[in-house]
Amino acid sequence: MDQSNVVIPSEMKSLYDNFHFAPAVKDGDRLYCSGVIGMGPDGKASKEPETQFTQAFESLKSVLTAAGVTFADIVEMTTFHVGLQANMGTFMKVKDRFMTAPYPSWTAIGITELAVPGGLVEIKVIARLKR
C-alpha cells in the first residue's frame, strides 16, 4: 500500500505510531475508516453516553475531513455497542445530528467490551471519495 493513501488526522498521529493502524485508507474510489471510540482529550471515555457518542462522531468527522469527504459521502456504517438496547435511543439522537437523509446502510452489533475502558460504541464507516 502506498503511504499517500493513508489518512491520519494530526490529532490521531499518536494512535498510528503507537498502535500501528491507519485511521483510514483510500482505495480506489472508497475510503475505509477504522472504528472510532468516543474519547475525550485525555484518552478516556466519558461516563455520559451522549457525550461519548458525540465525541465518537466528532472523531469520525476529523477522519472524513482529512480525507476530503463528509458524512454525506458515507455509504456504509457499522456500529459496535456495549449496552446496545439501553443506549440506542441516545445513540440515534446523536447520530441524527451528524447524518441526514439519504442515509447509508447501517448494521448495529451488540458486544461485551471495547478497547477503551468504559467505551460504549465504536463506529466504522466506508465512504465514497470525491473525484
DSSP file (Angstrom, degrees, kcal/mol; ACC not computed):
  #  RESIDUE AA STRUCTURE BP1 BP2  ACC     N-H-->O    O-->H-N    N-H-->O    O-->H-N    TCO  KAPPA ALPHA  PHI   PSI    X-CA   Y-CA   Z-CA
    1    1 A M              0   0    0      0, 0.0     2,-0.4     0, 0.0     5,-0.0   0.000 360.0 360.0 360.0 139.7    0.0    0.0    0.0
    2    2 A D    >   -     0   0    0      1,-0.1     3,-2.3     2,-0.0     4,-0.3  -0.632 360.0-134.5 -79.3 130.9    1.2    3.5   -0.9
    3    3 A Q  G >  S+     0   0    0     -2,-0.4     3,-1.6     1,-0.3    -1,-0.1   0.777 103.0  69.1 -57.4 -27.4    1.7    5.7    2.2
    4    4 A S  G 3  S+     0   0    0      1,-0.3    -1,-0.3     3,-0.0    -2,-0.0   0.673  92.7  59.5 -67.9 -14.3   -0.1    8.5    0.3
    5    5 A N  G <  S+     0   0    0     -3,-2.3    21,-3.1    20,-0.1     2,-0.4   0.523  84.7  97.2 -88.3  -6.8   -3.3    6.5    0.6
    6    6 A V  E <   -A   25   0A   0     -3,-1.6     2,-0.6    -4,-0.3    19,-0.2  -0.705  63.3-152.8 -86.9 131.3   -3.2    6.5    4.4
    7    7 A V  E     +A   24   0A   0     17,-2.8    17,-1.1    -2,-0.4    60,-0.1  -0.919  20.8 168.1-108.1 120.6   -5.3    9.2    6.1
    8    8 A I        -     0   0    0     -2,-0.6     5,-0.1    15,-0.2    -2,-0.0  -0.855  24.5-147.9-135.4  98.4   -4.0   10.4    9.5
    9    9 A P    >   -     0   0    0      0, 0.0     3,-2.5     0, 0.0     4,-0.3  -0.373  32.0-113.0 -59.3 146.6   -5.6   13.5   11.1
   10   10 A S  G >  S+     0   0    0      1,-0.3     3,-1.3     2,-0.2     4,-0.3   0.838 116.6  56.8 -54.1 -37.5   -2.9   15.3   13.2
   11   11 A E  G 3  S+     0   0    0      1,-0.2    -1,-0.3     2,-0.1     4,-0.1   0.578 108.2  49.2 -73.5  -6.5   -4.7   14.5   16.5
   12   12 A M  G <> S+     0   0    0     -3,-2.5     4,-1.9     1,-0.1     3,-0.4   0.313  77.6 101.8-110.8   6.3   -4.6   10.8   15.6
   13   13 A K  H <> S+     0   0    0     -3,-1.3     4,-2.6    -4,-0.3     5,-0.2   0.879  79.7  54.8 -59.1 -39.0   -0.9   10.6   14.7
   14   14 A S  H  > S+     0   0    0     -4,-0.3     4,-2.9     1,-0.2     5,-0.3   0.856 105.4  53.1 -66.4 -32.9    0.0    9.0   18.1
   15   15 A L  H  > S+     0   0    0     -3,-0.4     4,-2.5     2,-0.2     5,-0.4   0.920 110.9  47.2 -64.2 -42.7   -2.6    6.3   17.6
   16   16 A Y  H  X S+     0   0    0     -4,-1.9     4,-1.1     1,-0.2    -2,-0.2   0.934 117.9  41.7 -61.9 -46.9   -1.0    5.5   14.2
   17   17 A D  H  < S+     0   0    0     -4,-2.6    -2,-0.2    -5,-0.2    -1,-0.2   0.895 123.8  35.2 -69.8 -41.5    2.5    5.5   15.8
   18   18 A N  H  < S+     0   0    0     -4,-2.9    -3,-0.2    -5,-0.2    -2,-0.2   0.827 129.7  28.5 -86.4 -33.4    1.7    3.6   19.0
   19   19 A F  H  < S-     0   0    0     -4,-2.5    -3,-0.2    -5,-0.3    -2,-0.2   0.456  96.7-130.0-111.6  -2.5   -1.0    1.1   17.8
   20   20 A H     <  +     0   0    0     -4,-1.1     2,-0.3    -5,-0.4    -4,-0.2   0.910  63.5 115.6  57.0  52.9    0.1    0.7   14.2
   21   21 A F        -     0   0    0     -6,-0.4    -1,-0.2    -5,-0.1    -2,-0.2  -0.990  62.2-121.1-145.3 149.2   -3.2    1.2   12.4
   22   22 A A        -     0   0    0     -2,-0.3    12,-0.2     1,-0.1   -14,-0.1  -0.706  12.5-139.1 -87.1 135.2   -4.4    3.9   10.0
   23   23 A P  S    S-     0   0    0      0, 0.0    11,-2.7     0, 0.0     2,-0.3   0.842  88.8  -7.0 -59.1 -31.4   -7.4    5.9   10.9
   24   24 A A  E     -AB   7  33A   0    -17,-1.1   -17,-2.8     9,-0.3     2,-0.4  -0.982  62.0-152.4-159.7 157.7   -8.5    5.5    7.3
   25   25 A V  E     -AB   6  32A   0      7,-1.9     7,-2.7    -2,-0.3     2,-0.4  -0.999  15.4-137.4-136.0 132.0   -7.1    4.2    4.0
   26   26 A K  E     + B   0  31A   0    -21,-3.1     2,-0.3    -2,-0.4     5,-0.2  -0.747  25.4 173.6 -86.3 133.5   -8.1    5.3    0.5
   27   27 A D  E >   - B   0  30A   0      3,-2.9     3,-1.9    -2,-0.4     2,-0.3  -0.889  60.2 -52.0-143.3 109.4   -8.6    2.5   -2.1
   28   28 A G  T 3  S-     0   0    0     -2,-0.3    -1,-0.0     1,-0.3    -2,-0.0  -0.464 122.1 -18.7  62.1-124.2   -9.9    3.4   -5.5
   29   29 A D  T 3  S+     0   0    0     -2,-0.3   100,-2.4    -3,-0.1     2,-0.3   0.140 123.6  85.4-101.0  20.0  -13.0    5.5   -5.1
   30   30 A R  E <   -BC  27 128A   0     -3,-1.9    -3,-2.9    98,-0.2     2,-0.5  -0.902  60.5-150.3-124.3 151.3  -13.6    4.4   -1.4
   31   31 A L  E     -BC  26 127A   0     96,-2.8    96,-2.4    -2,-0.3     2,-0.7  -0.984  12.8-158.8-116.9 120.0  -12.4    5.5    2.0
   32   32 A Y  E     -BC  25 126A   0     -7,-2.7    -7,-1.9    -2,-0.5     2,-0.4  -0.890  12.0-160.5-102.7 113.3  -12.2    2.7    4.6
   33   33 A C  E     -B   24   0A   0     92,-2.7    92,-0.4    -2,-0.7    -9,-0.3  -0.782  13.3-129.3 -99.3 134.4  -12.3    4.1    8.1
   34   34 A S        -     0   0    0    -11,-2.7    91,-0.2    -2,-0.4    89,-0.1  -0.335  46.0 -81.7 -67.0 160.4  -11.1    2.3   11.2
   35   35 A G        -     0   0    0     89,-0.1     2,-0.4    87,-0.1    89,-0.2  -0.380  44.4-151.8 -65.9 142.9  -13.5    2.2   14.1
   36   36 A V  E     -D  123   0A   0     87,-2.0    87,-2.4    -3,-0.1     2,-0.4  -0.945   3.6-157.2-118.3 141.3  -13.6    5.3   16.3
   37   37 A I  E     -D  122   0A   0     -2,-0.4     2,-1.0    85,-0.2    85,-0.2  -0.898  32.2-104.0-114.0 143.9  -14.5    5.3   20.0
   38   38 A G        +     0   0    0     83,-0.7     8,-0.4    -2,-0.4     2,-0.4  -0.554  56.0 159.5 -73.6 102.1  -15.7    8.4   21.8
   39   39 A M        -     0   0    0     -2,-1.0     6,-0.2    16,-0.2    20,-0.1  -0.936  33.9-130.8-123.6 147.4  -12.8    9.5   23.9
   40   40 A G    >   -     0   0    0      4,-2.9     3,-2.4    -2,-0.4    -1,-0.0  -0.234  46.3 -84.5 -80.8 179.4  -12.0   12.9   25.4
   41   41 A P  T 3  S+     0   0    0      0, 0.0    -1,-0.1     0, 0.0    -2,-0.0   0.732 129.7  62.1 -58.6 -22.6   -8.7   14.7   25.0
   42   42 A D  T 3  S-     0   0    0      2,-0.2     3,-0.1     1,-0.0    -3,-0.0   0.456 117.1-113.3 -83.4  -0.2   -7.4   12.6   28.0
   43   43 A G  S <  S+     0   0    0     -3,-2.4     2,-0.3     1,-0.3    -1,-0.0   0.574  79.4 118.7  81.0   9.4   -8.0    9.4   26.0
   44   44 A K        -     0   0    0     72,-0.1    -4,-2.9    74,-0.0     2,-0.4  -0.778  66.5-115.4-110.6 153.9  -10.7    8.3   28.3
   45   45 A A        -     0   0    0     72,-0.7    -6,-0.2    -2,-0.3     7,-0.1  -0.716  32.4-119.4 -86.5 132.8  -14.4    7.6   27.6
   46   46 A S        -     0   0    0     -2,-0.4     6,-0.1    -8,-0.4    -1,-0.1  -0.339  10.8-132.6 -64.3 150.2  -16.9    9.8   29.3
   47   47 A K  S    S+     0   0    0      4,-0.0    -1,-0.1    72,-0.0    -2,-0.0   0.657  89.8  86.3 -76.2 -16.0  -19.4    8.1   31.7
   48   48 A E  S  > S-     0   0    0      1,-0.2     4,-2.4     2,-0.0     3,-0.2  -0.779  72.0-151.8 -88.7 113.8  -22.1   10.1   30.0
   49   49 A P  H  > S+     0   0    0      0, 0.0     4,-3.0     0, 0.0     5,-0.3   0.888  93.4  52.1 -54.2 -45.2  -23.4    8.2   26.9
   50   50 A E  H  > S+     0   0    0      1,-0.2     4,-2.3     2,-0.2     5,-0.2   0.911 111.6  47.1 -61.4 -41.5  -24.4   11.3   24.9
   51   51 A T  H  > S+     0   0    0     -3,-0.2     4,-2.5     2,-0.2    -1,-0.2   0.932 113.6  48.7 -62.8 -45.8  -21.0   12.9   25.4
   52   52 A Q  H  X S+     0   0    0     -4,-2.4     4,-2.0     2,-0.2    -2,-0.2   0.913 111.9  47.8 -62.6 -43.8  -19.2    9.8   24.4
   53   53 A F  H  X S+     0   0    0     -4,-3.0     4,-2.2     2,-0.2    -1,-0.2   0.900 111.8  50.7 -65.3 -40.1  -21.3    9.3   21.3
   54   54 A T  H  X S+     0   0    0     -4,-2.3     4,-2.4    -5,-0.3    -2,-0.2   0.918 109.2  51.0 -62.8 -43.2  -20.8   12.9   20.3
   55   55 A Q  H  X S+     0   0    0     -4,-2.5     4,-2.3     1,-0.2   -16,-0.2   0.876 108.6  52.5 -62.7 -37.1  -17.0   12.5   20.8
   56   56 A A  H  X S+     0   0    0     -4,-2.0     4,-2.3     2,-0.2    -1,-0.2   0.933 111.3  45.4 -64.5 -45.4  -17.1    9.4   18.5
   57   57 A F  H  X S+     0   0    0     -4,-2.2     4,-2.4     1,-0.2    -2,-0.2   0.867 111.7  52.8 -67.3 -34.9  -18.9   11.2   15.7
   58   58 A E  H  X S+     0   0    0     -4,-2.4     4,-1.8     2,-0.2    -1,-0.2   0.900 109.6  49.1 -65.1 -40.1  -16.5   14.2   16.1
   59   59 A S  H  X S+     0   0    0     -4,-2.3     4,-1.7     2,-0.2    -2,-0.2   0.916 111.5  49.1 -63.6 -42.7  -13.5   11.9   15.8
   60   60 A L  H  X S+     0   0    0     -4,-2.3     4,-2.7     1,-0.2    -2,-0.2   0.906 107.8  54.7 -62.1 -41.2  -15.1   10.3   12.7
   61   61 A K  H  X S+     0   0    0     -4,-2.4     4,-2.9     1,-0.2    -1,-0.2   0.886 104.8  54.6 -59.1 -39.3  -15.7   13.8   11.3
   62   62 A S  H  X S+     0   0    0     -4,-1.8     4,-2.1     2,-0.2    -1,-0.2   0.905 110.1  45.9 -61.3 -42.6  -12.0   14.6   11.7
   63   63 A V  H  X S+     0   0    0     -4,-1.7     4,-1.3     2,-0.2    -2,-0.2   0.937 114.0  47.9 -66.4 -46.9  -11.0   11.5    9.7
   64   64 A L  H  X>S+     0   0    0     -4,-2.7     5,-2.7     1,-0.2     4,-0.5   0.921 111.9  50.0 -59.9 -44.8  -13.6   12.3    7.0
   65   65 A T  H ><5S+     0   0    0     -4,-2.9     3,-1.3     1,-0.2    -1,-0.2   0.905 106.6  54.7 -61.5 -42.6  -12.4   15.9    6.8
   66   66 A A  H 3<5S+     0   0    0     -4,-2.1    -1,-0.2     1,-0.3    -2,-0.2   0.788 110.5  47.5 -61.9 -26.5   -8.8   14.9    6.5
   67   67 A A  H 3<5S-     0   0    0     -4,-1.3    -1,-0.3    -3,-0.5    -2,-0.2   0.494 119.6-110.9 -92.1  -5.0   -9.7   12.7    3.5
   68   68 A G  T <<5S+     0   0    0     -3,-1.3     2,-0.2    -4,-0.5    -3,-0.2   0.744  81.2 105.3  83.8  24.2  -11.8   15.5    1.9
   69   69 A V      < -     0   0    0     -5,-2.7    -1,-0.3    -6,-0.1     2,-0.2  -0.755  52.8-144.1-127.7 176.7  -15.2   13.9    2.4
   70   70 A T    >   -     0   0    0     -2,-0.2     3,-1.7    -3,-0.1     4,-0.2  -0.733  40.4 -88.3-131.0 178.6  -18.2   14.5    4.7
   71   71 A F  G >  S+     0   0    0      1,-0.3     3,-1.6    -2,-0.2    27,-0.0   0.815 122.4  66.5 -59.2 -30.4  -20.9   12.4    6.4
   72   72 A A  G 3  S+     0   0    0      1,-0.3    -1,-0.3    27,-0.1    27,-0.0   0.689  94.8  58.7 -65.5 -17.8  -23.0   12.7    3.2
   73   73 A D  G <  S+     0   0    0     -3,-1.7    55,-3.1    54,-0.0    -1,-0.3   0.486  77.9 113.5 -90.4  -4.1  -20.4   10.6    1.4
   74   74 A I  E <   +E  127   0A   0     -3,-1.6    53,-0.3    53,-0.3     3,-0.1  -0.514  35.8 174.7 -71.0 131.0  -20.7    7.6    3.8
   75   75 A V  E     +     0   0A   0     51,-2.8    30,-1.9     1,-0.3     2,-0.3   0.627  67.4  23.7-108.4 -21.7  -22.2    4.6    2.1
   76   76 A E  E     -Ef 126 105A   0     50,-1.7    50,-2.3    28,-0.2     2,-0.4  -0.991  60.0-173.1-147.7 137.9  -22.0    2.0    4.9
   77   77 A M  E     -Ef 125 106A   0     28,-1.9    30,-2.1    -2,-0.3     2,-0.4  -0.998   1.5-173.2-131.9 133.9  -21.8    2.3    8.7
   78   78 A T  E     -Ef 124 107A   0     46,-3.1    46,-2.8    -2,-0.4     2,-0.4  -0.996   9.6-168.8-122.7 129.6  -21.2   -0.5   11.2
   79   79 A T  E     -Ef 123 108A   0     28,-2.7    30,-3.1    -2,-0.4     2,-0.5  -0.954  10.8-155.3-122.6 140.7  -21.5    0.3   14.9
   80   80 A F  E     -Ef 122 109A   0     42,-2.4    42,-1.7    -2,-0.4     2,-0.4  -0.965  20.2-165.3-116.0 121.7  -20.5   -1.9   17.8
   81   81 A H  E >   -Ef 121 110A   0     28,-3.4    30,-3.1    -2,-0.5     2,-0.6  -0.911  23.9-156.5-120.3 131.5  -22.3   -1.2   21.0
   82   82 A V  E 3  S+ f   0 111A   0     38,-2.3    30,-0.1    -2,-0.4    28,-0.1  -0.923 100.1  13.2 -91.7 123.5  -21.8   -2.1   24.7
   83   83 A G  T 3> S+     0   0    0     -2,-0.6     4,-2.0    28,-0.5    -1,-0.2   0.920  82.6 175.6  74.4  44.5  -25.4   -1.9   26.1
   84   84 A L  H <> S+     0   0    0     -3,-0.5     4,-1.1     1,-0.2     3,-0.2   0.912  74.5  40.1 -51.0 -55.3  -27.0   -1.7   22.7
   85   85 A Q  H  4 S+     0   0    0      1,-0.2     4,-0.4     2,-0.2     3,-0.3   0.891 115.3  51.7 -65.8 -40.0  -30.6   -1.8   23.9
   86   86 A A  H  4 S+     0   0    0      1,-0.2    -1,-0.2     2,-0.1    -2,-0.2   0.808 121.4  30.9 -67.2 -29.9  -30.0    0.6   26.8
   87   87 A N  H  X S+     0   0    0     -4,-2.0     4,-2.7    -3,-0.2    -1,-0.2   0.416  86.8 100.1-112.1   0.6  -28.3    3.3   24.8
   88   88 A M  H  X S+     0   0    0     -4,-1.1     4,-2.9    -3,-0.3     5,-0.2   0.890  82.5  52.5 -60.1 -41.5  -29.9    3.0   21.3
   89   89 A G  H  > S+     0   0    0     -4,-0.4     4,-1.9     1,-0.2    -1,-0.2   0.928 113.3  43.4 -60.4 -45.2  -32.2    6.0   21.8
   90   90 A T  H  > S+     0   0    0      2,-0.2     4,-2.1     1,-0.2    -1,-0.2   0.906 113.6  51.8 -66.7 -41.7  -29.4    8.3   22.9
   91   91 A F  H  X S+     0   0    0     -4,-2.7     4,-3.2     1,-0.2     5,-0.2   0.932 109.1  50.2 -60.3 -45.8  -27.2    7.0   20.1
   92   92 A M  H  X S+     0   0    0     -4,-2.9     4,-2.5     1,-0.2    -1,-0.2   0.899 108.2  53.4 -59.8 -41.5  -29.9    7.6   17.5
   93   93 A K  H  < S+     0   0    0     -4,-1.9     4,-0.4    -5,-0.2    -1,-0.2   0.922 114.5  40.7 -60.4 -44.8  -30.4   11.2   18.7
   94   94 A V  H >X S+     0   0    0     -4,-2.1     3,-1.5     1,-0.2     4,-0.8   0.929 113.0  54.1 -70.1 -45.4  -26.6   12.0   18.4
   95   95 A K  H >X S+     0   0    0     -4,-3.2     4,-2.7     1,-0.3     3,-1.3   0.899 103.6  56.9 -55.0 -42.8  -26.3   10.1   15.1
   96   96 A D  H 3< S+     0   0    0     -4,-2.5    -1,-0.3     1,-0.3    -2,-0.2   0.649  98.2  61.1 -69.6 -13.7  -29.1   12.2   13.6
   97   97 A R  H <4 S+     0   0    0     -3,-1.5    -1,-0.3    -4,-0.4    -2,-0.2   0.746 117.4  30.2 -76.9 -24.1  -27.2   15.4   14.4
   98   98 A F  H << S+     0   0    0     -3,-1.3     2,-0.5    -4,-0.8    -2,-0.2   0.754 118.1  52.7-104.3 -31.9  -24.4   14.3   12.1
   99   99 A M     <  +     0   0    0     -4,-2.7     2,-0.3    -5,-0.2    -1,-0.2  -0.923  61.4 178.5-117.7 130.8  -26.1   12.1    9.4
  100  100 A T        -     0   0    0     -2,-0.5    -3,-0.0     2,-0.2    -4,-0.0  -0.778  35.8 -36.3-123.8 168.2  -29.0   13.2    7.3
  101  101 A A  S    S+     0   0    0     -2,-0.3     2,-0.1     1,-0.1    -1,-0.1  -0.349 109.4  56.3 -65.3 146.2  -31.1   11.6    4.5
  102  102 A P  S    S-     0   0    0      0, 0.0    -2,-0.2     0, 0.0    -1,-0.1   0.426  89.5-155.5 -76.4 134.3  -30.4    9.9    2.3
  103  103 A Y        -     0   0    0      1,-0.1    -2,-0.1    -4,-0.1     3,-0.1  -0.431   8.7-122.8 -81.8 150.2  -29.0    7.6    5.0
  104  104 A P        -     0   0    0      0, 0.0   -28,-0.2     0, 0.0   -29,-0.1  -0.306  41.9 -81.2 -78.6 171.3  -26.2    5.0    4.4
  105  105 A S  E     -f   76   0A   0    -30,-1.9   -28,-1.9    -2,-0.1     2,-0.3  -0.424  55.1-164.9 -65.7 153.9  -26.7    1.3    5.1
  106  106 A W  E     -f   77   0A   0    -30,-0.2     2,-0.4    -3,-0.1   -28,-0.2  -0.982  20.8-172.0-151.1 132.3  -26.1    0.5    8.8
  107  107 A T  E     -f   78   0A   0    -30,-2.1   -28,-2.7    -2,-0.3     2,-0.5  -0.996  10.5-162.2-123.0 126.7  -25.5   -2.5   10.9
  108  108 A A  E     -f   79   0A   0     -2,-0.4     2,-0.4   -30,-0.2   -28,-0.2  -0.941   9.6-169.7-110.8 126.9  -25.6   -2.2   14.7
  109  109 A I  E     -f   80   0A   0    -30,-3.1   -28,-3.4    -2,-0.5     2,-0.4  -0.960  16.6-137.1-122.6 130.1  -24.0   -5.0   16.7
  110  110 A G  E     +f   81   0A   0     -2,-0.4     2,-0.2   -30,-0.2   -28,-0.2  -0.709  32.0 169.9 -84.8 133.5  -24.1   -5.6   20.4
  111  111 A I  E     -f   82   0A   0    -30,-3.1   -28,-0.5    -2,-0.4   -27,-0.2  -0.783  39.6-121.9-134.8 176.0  -20.8   -6.6   22.1
  112  112 A T  S    S-     0   0    0      1,-0.3     2,-0.3    -2,-0.2   -30,-0.1   0.780  82.5  -5.9 -96.6 -29.1  -19.5   -7.1   25.6
  113  113 A E        -     0   0    0    -32,-0.1    -1,-0.3     4,-0.0     2,-0.2  -0.992  52.9-142.6-160.4 163.2  -16.5   -4.6   25.6
  114  114 A L        -     0   0    0      2,-0.3     5,-0.1    -2,-0.3     4,-0.1  -0.739  39.6 -99.5-121.7 172.2  -14.3   -2.2   23.6
  115  115 A A  S    S+     0   0    0     -2,-0.2    -1,-0.0     2,-0.1   -78,-0.0   0.774 108.1  66.9 -65.5 -27.4  -10.6   -1.5   23.6
  116  116 A V  S >  S-     0   0    0    -72,-0.0     3,-2.5     1,-0.0    -2,-0.3  -0.855  97.6-112.8 -97.3 122.9  -11.2    1.7   25.7
  117  117 A P  T 3  S+     0   0    0      0, 0.0   -72,-0.7     0, 0.0     3,-0.1  -0.289 103.0  14.2 -54.2 130.7  -12.4    1.0   29.3
  118  118 A G  T 3  S+     0   0    0      1,-0.3     2,-0.1    -4,-0.1    -3,-0.1   0.395  90.0 151.2  83.8  -3.4  -16.0    2.3   29.6
  119  119 A G    <   -     0   0    0     -3,-2.5    -1,-0.3     1,-0.1    -5,-0.2  -0.386  24.7-176.3 -64.2 136.6  -16.4    2.7   25.9
  120  120 A L        +     0   0    0      1,-0.3   -38,-2.3   -82,-0.1     2,-0.3   0.633  62.0  21.9-108.3 -21.1  -20.0    2.3   24.7
  121  121 A V  E     - E   0  81A   0    -40,-0.2   -83,-0.7   -83,-0.1     2,-0.4  -0.999  48.3-165.5-150.7 146.3  -19.7    2.5   20.9
  122  122 A E  E     -DE  37  80A   0    -42,-1.7   -42,-2.4    -2,-0.3     2,-0.5  -0.999  18.5-155.8-127.8 130.7  -17.2    2.1   18.1
  123  123 A I  E     -DE  36  79A   0    -87,-2.4   -87,-2.0    -2,-0.4     2,-0.4  -0.927  12.2-179.7-114.8 125.6  -18.2    3.5   14.7
  124  124 A K  E     + E   0  78A   0    -46,-2.8   -46,-3.1    -2,-0.5     2,-0.3  -0.983  10.5 177.3-124.2 132.6  -16.7    2.1   11.4
  125  125 A V  E     - E   0  77A   0     -2,-0.4   -92,-2.7   -92,-0.4     2,-0.4  -0.914  27.3-147.9-135.4 161.2  -17.6    3.5    8.0
  126  126 A I  E     -CE  32  76A   0    -50,-2.3   -51,-2.8    -2,-0.3   -50,-1.7  -0.997  27.3-172.1-121.6 132.3  -16.9    3.3    4.3
  127  127 A A  E     -CE  31  74A   0    -96,-2.4   -96,-2.8    -2,-0.4     2,-0.5  -0.886  26.5-113.3-126.4 156.4  -17.3    6.5    2.3
  128  128 A R  E     -C   30   0A   0    -55,-3.1   -98,-0.2    -2,-0.3     2,-0.2  -0.757  33.8-132.4 -85.8 127.9  -17.2    7.4   -1.3
  129  129 A L        -     0   0    0   -100,-2.4     2,-0.3    -2,-0.5   -60,-0.1  -0.562  20.1-116.2 -79.8 146.5  -14.2    9.6   -2.3
  130  130 A K              0   0    0     -2,-0.2    -1,-0.1   -62,-0.2  -100,-0.0  -0.592 360.0 360.0 -80.3 143.0  -14.8   12.7   -4.3
  131  131 A R              0   0    0     -2,-0.3    -1,-0.1  -102,-0.0    -2,-0.0   0.403 360.0 360.0-102.0 360.0  -13.2   12.7   -7.8
